[in-house]
């Protein structure tokens, strides 16, 4: 019994440490998902620096007690797995929501993203948002478009003047201008 208690304390300590550095935590119900599918999901998650952990609800509850994650307590019902993201909160959400689309038994229960509670539906909606680099790229193109149009408009009269001067030069030299062809 003592060994079991030590193991449980170690799990709670490990979870607490992971939660303290996490940017996003997603609770997932995985009932009805095969072991091979879970293994594949774990490998995808690991490649993206996301931890996929199955733990007892009571141990998770102890790890979140007294932390901002305590709001997830009411969702700790049934089989629960955790997706914990560290490098950009959307990565964990995207991996788990994509997996939930492909696996019938996998359901998003709730999440904790950017310091706030999110229901399962909200987690799915947030996961559909573009990533930060994509948004920065879109913003850059939106900001660049008016500038390039302005350069084109300002360049028009100068180009016209150069063409007119070239035509006058060719006319004085007695050659037919390229503009009249």
SEKOLSE-336487 format. One line per field, with one value per atom (N, C-alpha, C): residue number from 1; residue in three letters; chain; atom name; x, y, z. Coordinates in steps of 0.001 Angstrom, whole numbers. Example, Ala and Ser with C-alpha at 12.3 -4.5 7.8 and 13.67 -1.06 7.14 Angstrom:
BEGIN
pos	[1/1/1/2/2/2]
code	[Ala/Ala/Ala/Ser/Ser/Ser]
unit	[A/A/A/A/A/A]
site	[N/CA/C/N/CA/C]
c1	[13190/12300/13200/12850/13670/12900]
c2	[-5690/-4500/-3300/-2250/-1060/30]
c3	[7800/7800/7800/7080/7140/7870]
This chain:
BEGIN
pos	[1/1/1/2/2/2/3/3/3/4/4/4/5/5/5/6/6/6/7/7/7/8/8/8/9/9/9/10/10/10/11/11/11/12/12/12/13/13/13/14/14/14/15/15/15/16/16/16/17/17/17/18/18/18/19/19/19/20/20/20/21/21/21/22/22/22/23/23/23/24/24/24/25/25/25/26/26/26/27/27/27/28/28/28/29/29/29/30/30/30/31/31/31/32/32/32/33/33/33/34/34/34/35/35/35/36/36/36/37/37/37/38/38/38/39/39/39/40/40/40/41/41/41/42/42/42/43/43/43/44/44/44/45/45/45/46/46/46/47/47/47/48/48/48/49/49/49/50/50/50/51/51/51/52/52/52/53/53/53/54/54/54/55/55/55/56/56/56/57/57/57/58/58/58/59/59/59/60/60/60/61/61/61/62/62/62/63/63/63/64/64/64/65/65/65/66/66/66/67/67/67/68/68/68/69/69/69/70/70/70/71/71/71/72/72/72/73/73/73/74/74/74/75/75/75/76/76/76/77/77/77/78/78/78/79/79/79/80/80/80/81/81/81/82/82/82/83/83/83/84/84/84/85/85/85/86/86/86/87/87/87/88/88/88/89/89/89/90/90/90/91/91/91/92/92/92/93/93/93/94/94/94/95/95/95/96/96/96/97/97/97/98/98/98/99/99/99/100/100/100/101/101/101/102/102/102/103/103/103/104/104/104/105/105/105/106/106/106/107/107/107/108/108/108/109/109/109/110/110/110/111/111/111/112/112/112/113/113/113/114/114/114/115/115/115/116/116/116/117/117/117/118/118/118/119/119/119/120/120/120/121/121/121/122/122/122/123/123/123/124/124/124/125/125/125/126/126/126/127/127/127/128/128/128/129/129/129/130/130/130/131/131/131/132/132/132/133/133/133/134/134/134/135/135/135/136/136/136/137/137/137/138/138/138/139/139/139/140/140/140/141/141/141/142/142/142/143/143/143/144/144/144/145/145/145/146/146/146/147/147/147/148/148/148/149/149/149/150/150/150/151/151/151/152/152/152/153/153/153/154/154/154/155/155/155/156/156/156/157/157/157/158/158/158/159/159/159/160/160/160/161/161/161/162/162/162/163/163/163/164/164/164/165/165/165/166/166/166/167/167/167/168/168/168/169/169/169/170/170/170/171/171/171/172/172/172/173/173/173/174/174/174/175/175/175/176/176/176/177/177/177/178/178/178/179/179/179/180/180/180/181/181/181]
code	[Unk/Unk/Unk/Unk/Unk/Unk/Unk/Unk/Unk/Unk/Unk/Unk/Unk/Unk/Unk/Unk/Unk/Unk/Unk/Unk/Unk/Unk/Unk/Unk/Unk/Unk/Unk/Unk/Unk/Unk/Unk/Unk/Unk/Unk/Unk/Unk/Unk/Unk/Unk/Unk/Unk/Unk/Unk/Unk/Unk/Unk/Unk/Unk/Unk/Unk/Unk/Unk/Unk/Unk/Unk/Unk/Unk/Unk/Unk/Unk/Unk/Unk/Unk/Unk/Unk/Unk/Unk/Unk/Unk/Unk/Unk/Unk/Unk/Unk/Unk/Unk/Unk/Unk/Unk/Unk/Unk/Unk/Unk/Unk/Unk/Unk/Unk/Unk/Unk/Unk/Unk/Unk/Unk/Unk/Unk/Unk/Unk/Unk/Unk/Unk/Unk/Unk/Unk/Unk/Unk/Unk/Unk/Unk/Unk/Unk/Unk/Unk/Unk/Unk/Unk/Unk/Unk/Unk/Unk/Unk/Unk/Unk/Unk/Unk/Unk/Unk/Unk/Unk/Unk/Unk/Unk/Unk/Unk/Unk/Unk/Unk/Unk/Unk/Unk/Unk/Unk/Unk/Unk/Unk/Unk/Unk/Unk/Unk/Unk/Unk/Unk/Unk/Unk/Unk/Unk/Unk/Unk/Unk/Unk/Unk/Unk/Unk/Unk/Unk/Unk/Unk/Unk/Unk/Unk/Unk/Unk/Unk/Unk/Unk/Unk/Unk/Unk/Unk/Unk/Unk/Unk/Unk/Unk/Unk/Unk/Unk/Unk/Unk/Unk/Unk/Unk/Unk/Unk/Unk/Unk/Unk/Unk/Unk/Unk/Unk/Unk/Unk/Unk/Unk/Unk/Unk/Unk/Unk/Unk/Unk/Unk/Unk/Unk/Unk/Unk/Unk/Unk/Unk/Unk/Unk/Unk/Unk/Unk/Unk/Unk/Unk/Unk/Unk/Unk/Unk/Unk/Unk/Unk/Unk/Unk/Unk/Unk/Unk/Unk/Unk/Unk/Unk/Unk/Unk/Unk/Unk/Unk/Unk/Unk/Unk/Unk/Unk/Unk/Unk/Unk/Unk/Unk/Unk/Unk/Unk/Unk/Unk/Unk/Unk/Unk/Unk/Unk/Unk/Unk/Unk/Unk/Unk/Unk/Unk/Unk/Unk/Unk/Unk/Unk/Unk/Unk/Unk/Unk/Unk/Unk/Unk/Unk/Unk/Unk/Unk/Unk/Unk/Unk/Unk/Unk/Unk/Unk/Unk/Unk/Unk/Unk/Unk/Unk/Unk/Unk/Unk/Unk/Unk/Unk/Unk/Unk/Unk/Unk/Unk/Unk/Unk/Unk/Unk/Unk/Unk/Unk/Unk/Unk/Unk/Unk/Unk/Unk/Unk/Unk/Unk/Unk/Unk/Unk/Unk/Unk/Unk/Unk/Unk/Unk/Unk/Unk/Unk/Unk/Unk/Unk/Unk/Unk/Unk/Unk/Unk/Unk/Unk/Unk/Unk/Unk/Unk/Unk/Unk/Unk/Unk/Unk/Unk/Unk/Unk/Unk/Unk/Unk/Unk/Unk/Unk/Unk/Unk/Unk/Unk/Unk/Unk/Unk/Unk/Unk/Unk/Unk/Unk/Unk/Unk/Unk/Unk/Unk/Unk/Unk/Unk/Unk/Unk/Unk/Unk/Unk/Unk/Unk/Unk/Unk/Unk/Unk/Unk/Unk/Unk/Unk/Unk/Unk/Unk/Unk/Unk/Unk/Unk/Unk/Unk/Unk/Unk/Unk/Unk/Unk/Unk/Unk/Unk/Unk/Unk/Unk/Unk/Unk/Unk/Unk/Unk/Unk/Unk/Unk/Unk/Unk/Unk/Unk/Unk/Unk/Unk/Unk/Unk/Unk/Unk/Unk/Unk/Unk/Unk/Unk/Unk/Unk/Unk/Unk/Unk/Unk/Unk/Unk/Unk/Unk/Unk/Unk/Unk/Unk/Unk/Unk/Unk/Unk/Unk/Unk/Unk/Unk/Unk/Unk/Unk/Unk/Unk/Unk/Unk/Unk/Unk/Unk/Unk/Unk/Unk/Unk/Unk/Unk/Unk/Unk/Unk/Unk/Unk/Unk/Unk/Unk/Unk/Unk/Unk/Unk/Unk/Unk/Unk/Unk/Unk/Unk/Unk/Unk/Unk/Unk/Unk/Unk/Unk/Unk/Unk/Unk/Unk/Unk/Unk/Unk/Unk/Unk/Unk/Unk/Unk/Unk/Unk/Unk/Unk/Unk/Unk/Unk/Unk/Unk/Unk/Unk/Unk/Unk/Unk/Unk/Unk/Unk/Unk/Unk]
unit	[A/A/A/A/A/A/A/A/A/A/A/A/A/A/A/A/A/A/A/A/A/A/A/A/A/A/A/A/A/A/A/A/A/A/A/A/A/A/A/A/A/A/A/A/A/A/A/A/A/A/A/A/A/A/A/A/A/A/A/A/A/A/A/A/A/A/A/A/A/A/A/A/A/A/A/A/A/A/A/A/A/A/A/A/A/A/A/A/A/A/A/A/A/A/A/A/A/A/A/A/A/A/A/A/A/A/A/A/A/A/A/A/A/A/A/A/A/A/A/A/A/A/A/A/A/A/A/A/A/A/A/A/A/A/A/A/A/A/A/A/A/A/A/A/A/A/A/A/A/A/A/A/A/A/A/A/A/A/A/A/A/A/A/A/A/A/A/A/A/A/A/A/A/A/A/A/A/A/A/A/A/A/A/A/A/A/A/A/A/A/A/A/A/A/A/A/A/A/A/A/A/A/A/A/A/A/A/A/A/A/A/A/A/A/A/A/A/A/A/A/A/A/A/A/A/A/A/A/A/A/A/A/A/A/A/A/A/A/A/A/A/A/A/A/A/A/A/A/A/A/A/A/A/A/A/A/A/A/A/A/A/A/A/A/A/A/A/A/A/A/A/A/A/A/A/A/A/A/A/A/A/A/A/A/A/A/A/A/A/A/A/A/A/A/A/A/A/A/A/A/A/A/A/A/A/A/A/A/A/A/A/A/A/A/A/A/A/A/A/A/A/A/A/A/A/A/A/A/A/A/A/A/A/A/A/A/A/A/A/A/A/A/A/A/A/A/A/A/A/A/A/A/A/A/A/A/A/A/A/A/A/A/A/A/A/A/A/A/A/A/A/A/A/A/A/A/A/A/A/A/A/A/A/A/A/A/A/A/A/A/A/A/A/A/A/A/A/A/A/A/A/A/A/A/A/A/A/A/A/A/A/A/A/A/A/A/A/A/A/A/A/A/A/A/A/A/A/A/A/A/A/A/A/A/A/A/A/A/A/A/A/A/A/A/A/A/A/A/A/A/A/A/A/A/A/A/A/A/A/A/A/A/A/A/A/A/A/A/A/A/A/A/A/A/A/A/A/A/A/A/A/A/A/A/A/A/A/A/A/A/A/A/A/A/A/A/A/A/A/A/A/A/A/A/A/A/A/A/A/A/A/A/A/A/A/A/A/A/A/A/A/A/A/A/A/A/A/A/A/A/A/A/A/A/A/A/A/A/A/A/A/A/A]
site	[N/CA/C/N/CA/C/N/CA/C/N/CA/C/N/CA/C/N/CA/C/N/CA/C/N/CA/C/N/CA/C/N/CA/C/N/CA/C/N/CA/C/N/CA/C/N/CA/C/N/CA/C/N/CA/C/N/CA/C/N/CA/C/N/CA/C/N/CA/C/N/CA/C/N/CA/C/N/CA/C/N/CA/C/N/CA/C/N/CA/C/N/CA/C/N/CA/C/N/CA/C/N/CA/C/N/CA/C/N/CA/C/N/CA/C/N/CA/C/N/CA/C/N/CA/C/N/CA/C/N/CA/C/N/CA/C/N/CA/C/N/CA/C/N/CA/C/N/CA/C/N/CA/C/N/CA/C/N/CA/C/N/CA/C/N/CA/C/N/CA/C/N/CA/C/N/CA/C/N/CA/C/N/CA/C/N/CA/C/N/CA/C/N/CA/C/N/CA/C/N/CA/C/N/CA/C/N/CA/C/N/CA/C/N/CA/C/N/CA/C/N/CA/C/N/CA/C/N/CA/C/N/CA/C/N/CA/C/N/CA/C/N/CA/C/N/CA/C/N/CA/C/N/CA/C/N/CA/C/N/CA/C/N/CA/C/N/CA/C/N/CA/C/N/CA/C/N/CA/C/N/CA/C/N/CA/C/N/CA/C/N/CA/C/N/CA/C/N/CA/C/N/CA/C/N/CA/C/N/CA/C/N/CA/C/N/CA/C/N/CA/C/N/CA/C/N/CA/C/N/CA/C/N/CA/C/N/CA/C/N/CA/C/N/CA/C/N/CA/C/N/CA/C/N/CA/C/N/CA/C/N/CA/C/N/CA/C/N/CA/C/N/CA/C/N/CA/C/N/CA/C/N/CA/C/N/CA/C/N/CA/C/N/CA/C/N/CA/C/N/CA/C/N/CA/C/N/CA/C/N/CA/C/N/CA/C/N/CA/C/N/CA/C/N/CA/C/N/CA/C/N/CA/C/N/CA/C/N/CA/C/N/CA/C/N/CA/C/N/CA/C/N/CA/C/N/CA/C/N/CA/C/N/CA/C/N/CA/C/N/CA/C/N/CA/C/N/CA/C/N/CA/C/N/CA/C/N/CA/C/N/CA/C/N/CA/C/N/CA/C/N/CA/C/N/CA/C/N/CA/C/N/CA/C/N/CA/C/N/CA/C/N/CA/C/N/CA/C/N/CA/C/N/CA/C/N/CA/C/N/CA/C/N/CA/C/N/CA/C/N/CA/C/N/CA/C/N/CA/C/N/CA/C/N/CA/C/N/CA/C/N/CA/C/N/CA/C/N/CA/C/N/CA/C/N/CA/C/N/CA/C/N/CA/C/N/CA/C/N/CA/C/N/CA/C/N/CA/C/N/CA/C/N/CA/C/N/CA/C/N/CA/C/N/CA/C/N/CA/C/N/CA/C]
c1	[840/0/874/1985/2865/3450/3838/4405/3383/2146/1096/923/1021/890/2060/3263/4430/4295/3803/3599/2596/1499/470/1012/1807/2422/3358/4100/5019/4241/3109/2288/1731/1230/684/1778/2965/4085/4473/4521/4863/3819/2550/1480/1545/1775/1869/2998/4135/5263/4930/4259/3871/2864/1898/890/1504/2542/3142/3823/4254/4920/4035/2839/1952/1309/1165/425/-1026/-1260/-2624/-2765/-3940/-4263/-5642/-5734/-7003/-7371/-8608/-9124/-9873/-9570/-10137/-10744/-11925/-12532/-12125/-11460/-10922/-11591/-12777/-13444/-13826/-13551/-13864/-12748/-11587/-10452/-9467/-8973/-8075/-6683/-5936/-4585/-3694/-3826/-2987/-3296/-4551/-4924/-4378/-4429/-3881/-2368/-1712/-256/96/-662/-429/-639/-1691/-1960/-819/-329/798/2029/2305/3475/3340/2149/1914/2082/1530/1614/3064/3794/5190/6019/5766/6496/6251/5094/4749/4997/5743/6037/4762/3870/2631/2635/2356/2270/841/689/-613/-514/-1222/-1086/-2459/-2503/-3702/-3429/-4323/-4149/-5522/-5507/-6762/-7277/-8590/-9214/-8839/-8774/-8433/-7018/-6090/-4711/-4635/-5377/-5425/-6040/-7103/-7790/-6835/-6033/-5069/-4006/-3597/-2551/-3054/-4351/-4870/-5426/-5535/-6063/-5150/-5748/-5002/-4293/-4596/-3996/-5106/-4759/-5798/-6527/-5913/-6532/-7668/-7885/-8915/-10307/-10478/-11767/-12110/-11140/-11372/-11926/-12029/-12430/-13761/-14744/-16067/-16066/-15043/-14961/-14197/-13707/-12964/-13934/-14623/-15614/-15342/-15434/-15208/-13724/-13428/-12037/-11487/-10343/-9769/-8311/-7988/-6592/-6319/-5058/-4649/-3775/-4041/-3129/-2524/-1209/-545/407/142/960/1865/3076/4069/4476/4645/5154/4032/3282/2179/938/1/-1155/-2033/-2004/-2881/-2448/-1190/-693/-1405/-1482/-2146/-3611/-4259/-5671/-5881/-5046/-5193/-4971/-3938/-3654/-4812/-5331/-6396/-7736/-8045/-9314/-9255/-8106/-7961/-8113/-7534/-7659/-9106/-9795/-11193/-12088/-11724/-12500/-12352/-11141/-10870/-11198/-11255/-11521/-12875/-13762/-15118/-15171/-14369/-14450/-13780/-12997/-12251/-13104/-13327/-14153/-13434/-13447/-12853/-13836/-13395/-14248/-14176/-12955/-12749/-11266/-10924/-9525/-9234/-7968/-7494/-6475/-6863/-6041/-5800/-4543/-4161/-4769/-4752/-5208/-6709/-7470/-8924/-9507/-10624/-11357/-12021/-12052/-12741/-13498/-14763/-15557/-15061/-15569/-15171/-15433/-16583/-16930/-15994/-15662/-14747/-13344/-12902/-11587/-11562/-12623/-12709/-12706/-13431/-13469/-12111/-11453/-10133/-9120/-9237/-8297/-8420/-9582/-9784/-9138/-8756/-8136/-6766/-6356/-5011/-3945/-2769/-1673/-1117/-307/266/1105/1994/2747/1849/751/-178/-842/-1245/-1874/-900/355/1374/1587/1611/1761/603/-612/-1790/-1736/-1355/-1264/-225/911/1971/1487/761/280/-783/-1618/-2635/-1977/-939/-243/584/1082/1936/1131/-89/-891/-1083/-1509/-1677/-356/721/2018/2438/2275/2667/1767/487/-408/7/395/836/2089/3026/4251/3897/2971/2558/1923/1056/379/1387/2302/3302/4298/4523/5457/4849/3547/2857/3251/3133/3500/4980/5846/7274/7516/6880/7024/6488/5359/4787/5726/6336/7274/8474/9011/10165/9798/8640/8203/8024/7478/7287/8634/9561/10895/11603/11435/12043/11451/10130/9476/9968/10136/10634/12055/12875/14262/14312/13511/13493/12957/12009/11437/12481/13262/14294/15415/15670/16720/16202/14924/14340/13910/13954/13479/12025/11298/9898/9878/9007/8947/8270/8672/8092/6670/6280/4934/3931/4343/3404/3204/3971/3860/2698]
c2	[-1206/0/1254/1203/2362/2660/1577/1784/2454/2049/2655/4128/4463/5846/6687/6113/6832/7072/6064/6195/7313/7329/8356/9752/9876/11178/11610/10660/10967/11420/10760/11143/12555/12842/14176/15231/14929/15881/16096/15010/15102/15947/15665/16433/17908/18175/19567/20301/19638/20237/20517/19581/19781/20928/20971/22027/23408/23484/24789/25402/24571/25097/25030/24500/24309/25615/25752/26876/26497/25195/24714/23307/23039/21709/21357/20171/19716/18395/18298/17053/16311/15013/14207/12942/12569/11283/10320/9240/8328/6964/6850/5549/5112/3869/3333/3482/3989/4150/3015/2387/1245/1691/752/1034/1486/862/1247/2678/3070/4447/5448/5083/5947/6075/4962/4989/5903/5821/6693/8160/8429/9798/10294/9446/9825/10191/9407/9682/11022/11318/12611/13746/13542/14573/14797/13729/13835/14596/14337/15033/16538/16949/18374/18973/18269/18724/18881/17925/17880/16552/16602/15384/14867/13576/12928/11937/12192/11415/10907/9648/9077/8967/9533/9490/9382/8927/8827/10228/10354/11650/12199/11339/11810/12374/11761/12270/13604/13710/14986/16058/15689/16623/17140/16261/16679/17608/17331/18144/19548/19684/21006/21804/21184/21874/23046/24207/25408/26086/25663/26280/26874/27678/28198/27087/25913/24791/24138/24605/24024/24117/25009/25154/23914/23057/21836/20697/20908/19861/19214/19999/19445/18573/18676/17877/16572/16327/15100/13984/13503/12438/11415/10136/9096/8950/8296/8127/9462/9833/11136/11005/11640/11781/13272/13612/15021/15260/16349/16844/18113/18119/19275/19873/21119/21804/22840/22946/23845/24971/24661/25635/26143/27081/27577/26776/27417/26715/26078/26564/26011/24632/24290/23011/21850/21867/20787/20704/21845/21865/21292/21697/21230/19727/19221/17782/16973/17365/16588/16748/17925/18076/17365/17381/16619/15123/14657/13245/12904/13821/13581/13473/14181/14072/12683/12119/10831/9622/9799/8683/8879/7926/8069/8198/7411/7386/8550/9338/10435/11709/12253/13465/14492/15730/16823/17196/17115/17480/18981/19481/20888/21195/22443/22827/24065/24347/25540/26172/27297/27916/29377/29778/31165/31684/30836/31251/31254/30672/30675/29305/29014/27774/27828/26704/26596/25278/25335/24114/23317/22112/21277/21946/22601/23305/24482/25187/26326/25873/24750/24210/23886/23259/22926/24183/25201/26463/27159/27166/27800/27066/25742/24944/25249/25737/26061/27389/28189/29476/29273/30186/30072/30293/29729/29871/31299/31634/32976/33322/32435/32777/33017/32249/32458/33828/34203/35514/36650/36489/37513/37646/36526/36557/37254/36969/37645/39149/39518/40931/41625/40978/41568/41785/40816/40979/42069/42176/43235/44607/44702/45980/46316/45307/45522/45944/45476/45740/47241/48052/49479/50171/49740/50358/50055/48796/48451/49153/49316/50057/51522/52099/53491/53668/52743/52812/52736/51850/51725/53021/53627/54877/56018/56116/57182/56973/55739/55425/55708/55737/55958/57242/58409/59660/59707/59164/59160/58289/57133/56239/56919/57598/58323/59411/60135/61192/60611/59503/58864/58404/57829/57373/58559/59658/60850/61420/61527/62032/61118/59822/58867/59051/59269/59476/60770/61836/63118/62945/62231/61983/61217/60167/59368/60183/61067/61892/62877/63465/64416/63733/62468/61734/61196/61316/60902/59438/58790/57408/57388/56406/56297/55849/56429/56086/54740/54060/52743/52875/54068/54294/54312/54691/54791/53453/52444/51157/50410]
c3	[0/0/0/723/798/-573/-1282/-2601/-3527/-3447/-4255/-3917/-2659/-2224/-2744/-2693/-3215/-4721/-5416/-6859/-7158/-6411/-6626/-6343/-5294/-4984/-6105/-6653/-7752/-8992/-9272/-10422/-10229/-9037/-8752/-8888/-8393/-8486/-9948/-10710/-12132/-12877/-12640/-13298/-12901/-11630/-11165/-11877/-12036/-12747/-14204/-14850/-16251/-16380/-15461/-15509/-15304/-14495/-14201/-15422/-16372/-17575/-18817/-18686/-19835/-20286/-21594/-22168/-22425/-22615/-22848/-22293/-21742/-21246/-21800/-22388/-22964/-22301/-21836/-21268/-22369/-22496/-23563/-22984/-23472/-23148/-24247/-23891/-24895/-24883/-24293/-24236/-25656/-25953/-27275/-28293/-27881/-28789/-28508/-29567/-29396/-28944/-28421/-27940/-29092/-30250/-31393/-31846/-31786/-32153/-31135/-29863/-28811/-28981/-29315/-29523/-30690/-31760/-32915/-32537/-31763/-31303/-30408/-29525/-28653/-29472/-30508/-31351/-32074/-32600/-33257/-32253/-31081/-30040/-29623/-29418/-28995/-30027/-31317/-32386/-32358/-31830/-31766/-30383/-29526/-28169/-27336/-27500/-26723/-25970/-24679/-23878/-23897/-24153/-24067/-22923/-21840/-20613/-20165/-19805/-19199/-17708/-16907/-15450/-14789/-13571/-12820/-12495/-12533/-12267/-10896/-9882/-8535/-8476/-9225/-9229/-9977/-11048/-11784/-10889/-10209/-9315/-8237/-7675/-6650/-7241/-8486/-9123/-9470/-9757/-10146/-8970/-7823/-6649/-6282/-6136/-5761/-6930/-8144/-9335/-10196/-11179/-12080/-12846/-12965/-13671/-12879/-11675/-10818/-11448/-12389/-13072/-13906/-14176/-14946/-14093/-12788/-11844/-12221/-12610/-12914/-14174/-15004/-16228/-16026/-14834/-14540/-14197/-15225/-15084/-16179/-15843/-16839/-17154/-18279/-18681/-19156/-18617/-18946/-19340/-20446/-20866/-20959/-20828/-20879/-22096/-22785/-23813/-23253/-23077/-22473/-23497/-23868/-24861/-24220/-24734/-24148/-25112/-26386/-27356/-28249/-27796/-28602/-28268/-27682/-27141/-28205/-29428/-30450/-30928/-30784/-31292/-30611/-29292/-28565/-28954/-29077/-29438/-30830/-31777/-33157/-33264/-32610/-32688/-32126/-30980/-30344/-31061/-31560/-32291/-33636/-34288/-35538/-35266/-34175/-33811/-33464/-32800/-32425/-33663/-34733/-35982/-36584/-36480/-37099/-36240/-34943/-34027/-33358/-33555/-33024/-31503/-30800/-29343/-28647/-29364/-28748/-28750/-27571/-27452/-26584/-27034/-26268/-25157/-23912/-22777/-22499/-22325/-21965/-22108/-21865/-21945/-21132/-21012/-20325/-21253/-21866/-22911/-22560/-22584/-22302/-21009/-19989/-18669/-18468/-19412/-19281/-19581/-18917/-19143/-20509/-21198/-22483/-22521/-22899/-23028/-24232/-24397/-25527/-26864/-26987/-28230/-28471/-27393/-27521/-27909/-27358/-27717/-29206/-29701/-31127/-31979/-31554/-32315/-32310/-31170/-31067/-31953/-32009/-32806/-34297/-34729/-36145/-36535/-35545/-35839/-36473/-37344/-37921/-36850/-37090/-36135/-36183/-35216/-35135/-36364/-36853/-38065/-39285/-39387/-40496/-40382/-39173/-38978/-39265/-38856/-39128/-40630/-41340/-42797/-43469/-43018/-43579/-43316/-42109/-41760/-42630/-42832/-43660/-45087/-45634/-47012/-47102/-46079/-46069/-45972/-45149/-45010/-46247/-46934/-48097/-49322/-49464/-50662/-50930/-49969/-50260/-50628/-50020/-50302/-51739/-52169/-53538/-54555/-54232/-55130/-55202/-54080/-54050/-54905/-54787/-55591/-57074/-57445/-58845/-59344/-58543/-58941/-59055/-58094/-58143/-59282/-59656/-60726/-62103/-62215/-63497/-64198/-63567/-64249/-64643/-63823/-64143/-65374/-65433/-66583/-67842/-67712/-68856/-69351/-68437/-68806/-69539/-69053/-69692/-71094/-71273/-72599/-73547/-73050/-73881/-74305/-73380/-73706/-74713/-74556/-75489/-76888/-76961/-78260/-78912/-78127/-78665/-79183/-78445/-78842/-80166/-80265/-81493/-82671/-82431/-83494/-84008/-83118/-83519/-84289/-83952/-84644/-85975/-86223/-87494/-87524/-86413/-86381/-85968/-86463/-86013/-84550/-83810/-82375/-82181/-81123/-80818/-80320/-79880/-79388/-80517/-81746/-82850/-83554/-83242/-83910/-83428]
